[in-house]
Each structure stands twice: as structure tokens, then as C-alpha cells.
Amino acid sequence: MGQEVIVRCHCGQLSEKAQLRDEIPVKGSLCHCNICRHVTGTLTFSGVALASPPAEAFISKLVRYPTSEKIDRYFCKTCGSHVCYYVVKEDRWSACPGAIDEVIGGSKGALEKYTEHEFVGDTVDGGLAWTLPDIPVYVAGTEGTPLTDLRKETRRWQESAQTTKEDKLEAQCHCGQVRLTVLRPDESASKWRGGICACRSCRLSCSQPLAVWAMDIPFAKVVWADVMVFDGSAHPSITRFQSSDHAHRDFCSKCGASVLYTSTTQPGQLDVAFGLLRAKDGALAKSFIEWDTGKIHHQEDAFDKELLKRVKDNLGALEQA
């Protein structure tokens, strides 16, 4: 039996003591599939199995969103935090690692020990698998054979996708209720900036240890699907949560996907949750995004510091991806 932890949403209205099924660091897969990216807003997904189901009183306060016949996901209706999910076939409950806000008695090191990347084929370009290169990479589920040359495969995937230069980048949450378009910068050769954040606020919002954002995009370069330019106000398709005195986070009210981050410290600009981007050249959207490989933002707040170090040491790989 594993340690007791506190599972918590961002707004703090939902907090539950739970016992992990296994000892920390918990072994598991890091998923890169389209569903996980589009339903969270970040680029990877993992879960930490619980020893028993969460209390019914806790579950009843969450929004249930079935992403398939296999998995039901649960998020807070106030702040959008995905806190747990249920695997139907295995009758297993798991906590989202980003929602684990405390290990009772203190952490014994890394929260998770990833043993493989799965469904990397969905990324087209390898996604964040480049930042953890020392574990096996699977195109789909782990029942197959791991890749021997990720670079060779991603080149083949991109050729098959027949990517061409586009003047706009579509973004959409998993359920499709939230759809927007990011236009290119005025200078045709320039790109928007992409980066990874480890702050507690982003971690709780996106349900994963590291959040990923397309950053500092002017309002005028973001257009909703109904052809309305973003003006800073909350769109009818989303729920807005004030995550701090100076910041708002917008998420889809139906599937809970993180969508936008805005702050009074950066007036007239916004960040788009990276997992919603639908770039034809791949999950990293490198035709539109210049990745910040020099740092991880707010790394001092990281909950899983071992994971942070491993990703940070390999950020440069994204430049050659």
C-alpha cells in the first residue's frame, strides 16, 4: 500500500485525503494521445492509481466527462481542475498527479517514475517525448514494440501528414465546444513563443506536473470560431476562474480543458493552452511556435522536482525535434 496524499482542485473547494495503491515513486506510462492533450490542455498525461475509490461525497461535487467508453474523467466545475479519473474496464480510480498537492508525512522523492511513452504516434513530431529520452517510446499502446529511432519515425509521420505552411493555427478542446484560431504574427518570419511552467497554479489547473503554453499572443491575433476577436471578456462557451489577484483562467465548461490564461501584468496579451493546438506538423506546432528551451518557468514551485530536472536537462532537444 502506498502513501496518503491530499488531492485538491485549484479553487480549494474540493479536497480529499486518499491512499495511493503503490509506493512513491509510482511507476507508470506517460501518454501523448490526442484525447489526453485535448482534454487537459497540456502535452502529456499520466495518472496515479488509488488504493480505493474516492468518497462519494467528493465525486458527487465533480463534473463527470466520459472521454470514451474506457475512461470517465472528473473535474471541478468552479476552477476546471481535473482531479481524478475512472478506468471502466479495470475498475480502477486514479488521481491526476497535478492535483496531488501534498504527500502526508512528506515526499520520499519523485512522485512518479515513468517507464515508457505511449501513443506518441498521435503527436506526429514526437511531442514532449524528446525531453525524456531515456525510456521506451511506443507508437500506440505498450503492447506493441518500442521504436528504435524516434527521429526517423517522426520524419516519416510528418511526410505522411503532407504538412504545408498555414497562415493560421486552429485550436479546439476535446468536446469541440471551445474553438478558436491563432493568427500568425505580423512579421511572416516570426513565431509565437512556447514554454513550460511548473507553478502550483498551472499544475492544479492542468492536472499535470508541467503545464505548456503558447505565450504572449496579442488579443487581436486570437479569433473565436464565431468570428469574434478576443477582447478579454469571457466567451459563452467557457467558464472563467480568477486564479489570483491579477490572473484569470478560462476552461471549457463541458470537458474541463484549460483554454486561456490572461493577466493584468500582461495587458492585451494571453496564453493559449498548448494541448488544444491542432497544428498539422505536430503537437509541438513548430511551424508557429519558437520554443523557450532556456528555462522552465517558476521551477522553484515544482512538486515533482526530479521530473523537473530531467525535462529541464533535455529541453534543448526540442530545438532539433
PETA-V814044 format. One record per residue. RES is the residue in one small letter. SS is DSSP state (a for helix, b for strand, c for the rest). PHI is phi in whole degrees, 0 to 359 (NA if undefined). Layout:
# PETA-V814044
res: (RES;RES)
ss: (SS;SS)
phi: (PHI;PHI)
This chain:
# PETA-V814044
res: (m;g;q;e;v;i;v;r;c;h;c;g;q;l;s;e;k;a;q;l;r;d;e;i;p;v;k;g;s;l;c;h;c;n;i;c;r;h;v;t;g;t;l;t;f;s;g;v;a;l;a;s;p;p;a;e;a;f;i;s;k;l;v;r;y;p;t;s;e;k;i;d;r;y;f;c;k;t;c;g;s;h;v;c;y;y;v;v;k;e;d;r;w;s;a;c;p;g;a;i;d;e;v;i;g;g;s;k;g;a;l;e;k;y;t;e;h;e;f;v;g;d;t;v;d;g;g;l;a;w;t;l;p;d;i;p;v;y;v;a;g;t;e;g;t;p;l;t;d;l;r;k;e;t;r;r;w;q;e;s;a;q;t;t;k;e;d;k;l;e;a;q;c;h;c;g;q;v;r;l;t;v;l;r;p;d;e;s;a;s;k;w;r;g;g;i;c;a;c;r;s;c;r;l;s;c;s;q;p;l;a;v;w;a;m;d;i;p;f;a;k;v;v;w;a;d;v;m;v;f;d;g;s;a;h;p;s;i;t;r;f;q;s;s;d;h;a;h;r;d;f;c;s;k;c;g;a;s;v;l;y;t;s;t;t;q;p;g;q;l;d;v;a;f;g;l;l;r;a;k;d;g;a;l;a;k;s;f;i;e;w;d;t;g;k;i;h;h;q;e;d;a;f;d;k;e;l;l;k;r;v;k;d;n;l;g;a;l;e;q;a)
ss: (c;c;c;b;b;b;b;b;c;c;c;c;c;c;b;b;b;b;b;b;c;c;c;c;c;b;b;b;b;b;b;c;c;a;a;a;a;a;a;a;c;c;c;c;b;c;b;b;b;b;c;c;c;c;c;a;a;a;a;c;c;b;b;b;b;b;c;c;c;c;b;b;b;b;b;b;c;c;c;c;c;b;b;b;b;b;b;c;c;c;c;b;b;b;b;b;a;a;a;b;b;b;b;c;c;c;c;c;c;c;c;b;b;b;b;b;b;b;c;a;a;a;a;c;c;c;a;a;a;a;a;c;c;c;c;b;b;c;c;c;c;c;c;c;c;c;c;c;c;a;a;a;a;a;a;a;a;a;a;a;a;c;c;c;c;c;c;b;b;b;b;b;c;c;c;c;c;c;b;b;b;b;b;c;c;c;c;c;c;c;c;b;b;b;b;b;b;c;c;a;a;a;a;a;a;a;c;c;c;c;b;b;b;b;b;b;b;b;a;a;a;b;b;b;c;c;c;c;b;c;c;c;c;c;c;c;c;b;b;b;b;b;c;c;c;c;b;b;b;b;b;b;c;c;c;c;c;b;b;b;b;b;b;a;a;a;c;c;b;b;b;b;b;a;a;a;b;c;c;c;c;c;c;c;c;c;c;c;b;b;b;c;c;c;c;c;b;c;a;a;a;c;c;c;a;a;a;a;a;a;a;a;a;c;c;c;a;a;a;a;c)
phi: (NA;267;286;274;224;254;260;217;273;293;287;85;289;244;216;219;277;221;252;286;288;237;288;283;283;281;279;184;269;252;267;242;291;301;300;298;293;284;267;251;95;248;261;222;212;213;219;240;297;262;288;207;298;298;299;301;298;286;298;295;270;262;273;271;228;281;276;195;290;268;226;252;248;231;222;283;287;272;245;85;296;280;257;201;208;237;267;298;299;268;49;234;259;226;267;286;299;292;273;281;256;197;256;294;91;98;286;258;131;298;289;232;238;284;254;192;262;233;57;290;301;293;282;72;249;96;53;278;300;297;274;229;278;264;234;300;243;246;296;233;289;281;282;274;254;293;289;260;214;297;297;298;292;295;298;292;298;292;295;293;287;51;288;229;293;247;263;210;238;279;220;202;284;295;281;87;291;253;223;214;232;256;273;289;301;298;277;299;274;270;225;281;260;242;205;249;235;248;294;299;299;293;300;292;293;266;73;235;301;233;263;231;225;271;248;58;265;299;309;296;261;237;236;290;298;271;65;255;289;298;239;99;272;284;279;303;278;237;248;254;237;277;274;200;298;242;227;238;233;254;221;288;287;268;253;82;296;297;237;225;231;229;216;291;283;229;299;80;232;213;245;253;301;296;294;274;293;241;292;290;275;133;298;282;49;290;288;244;239;260;283;277;260;271;196;250;290;54;294;295;268;303;278;259;288;290;298;305;297;296;292;300;295;244;301;301;297;292;291;261;300)
